[in-house]
Amino acid sequence: MSRYVNVCALGPCAMPENPATNREAIEKMIGWWREHLDQVWPYEPDLVILPEACDRYAQFSPERRREYYEERGHKIRDFLAGEARAHRCYLAYSAARQMPDKKWRNTTEIIDRRGGTAGLYHKNHLTRGEHDESGLSFGTEAPLIKCDFGTVACAICFDLNFEELRGRYKPLRPDIIAFSSMYHGGLAQKIWAYDCQSYFVGAVANLRCDVLSPQGEIMASSTSYRWYANARVNLDRELVHLDFHGDKLRAAKEKYRSKINISVPDFLGSVLLTSETEDFTVQDVMKEFGMISWRDYYAASLRHREANLK
């Protein structure tokens, strides 16, 4: 059965002002995010992703930044939790924060619709500057965060360069990858979406924000006129290979018409199949017409190779 989710990546430039006091800095940062969040609430998002270190002042020295963070505490988090609660929305809040073990980490918190914590991800792959100069500690876990609409995996900026982290998420097949960053991942964004077969929602400060399909196709992007990208994605999906499936896909489309959608981009050889109805799931369609998933197709191809090598 179709599972539609409204997703939004929001990536305005960093707060341009240089407040005199930390109290003023906190108030201005809350006002900054209230202004930009107000632009996306009319789209009724289920999930909003904010950029990496979204409440940081880039112009602060490391010493001033740490003082600001210590006075900030949970104040901005509590403001965002109130917004999530008021708009019945999940919200990915990326920030440097001190954890109960007293270590500072670069963290994405998925705040749930009630303002609680659905899950935390600590950046696994810090840059040397983050570790040596900013005193942040490496994360080690790659959790799959459960939301009421599906599952979310997180990555932060430099993480996108490391196959090891992606390899941990791949067998989990998250519904959505929430990417908070200061830099655009370029080709790596497409690789992550396609390899994990997940929707990819990338919030990048002052650069283009993208929503990608599980085939790595851009579904929505921010522009020079607005800082956000929003899209309606269907989580009841499956990738299948065109090999051995052409007649089956045509027969399924002939029978179900608008109740299913078949997306076939150039040069990939894959099909994104979605159920657009409450009557049945995409897995029901695949079973009825004898289709196998993209992953099962390639696994069978490897088994065939191994058997014939012997």
Secondary structure as UniProt FT lines:
FT   STRAND          4..10
FT   HELIX           22..40
FT   HELIX           41..43
FT   STRAND          47..49
FT   TURN            52..55
FT   TURN            58..59
FT   HELIX           62..72
FT   TURN            73..74
FT   HELIX           75..86
FT   TURN            87..88
FT   STRAND          90..98
FT   TURN            100..101
FT   STRAND          104..111
FT   TURN            113..114
FT   STRAND          117..122
FT   HELIX           129..133
FT   STRAND          145..147
FT   TURN            148..149
FT   STRAND          150..156
FT   HELIX           157..161
FT   HELIX           163..169
FT   HELIX           170..172
FT   STRAND          176..181
FT   HELIX           187..196
FT   STRAND          199..204
FT   TURN            205..206
FT   STRAND          210..212
FT   TURN            214..215
FT   STRAND          218..221
FT   TURN            224..225
FT   STRAND          228..234
FT   STRAND          237..241
FT   TURN            243..245
FT   HELIX           246..256
FT   HELIX           257..259
FT   STRAND          260..263
FT   TURN            266..267
FT   STRAND          270..275
FT   HELIX           282..288
FT   TURN            289..290
FT   HELIX           294..309
//
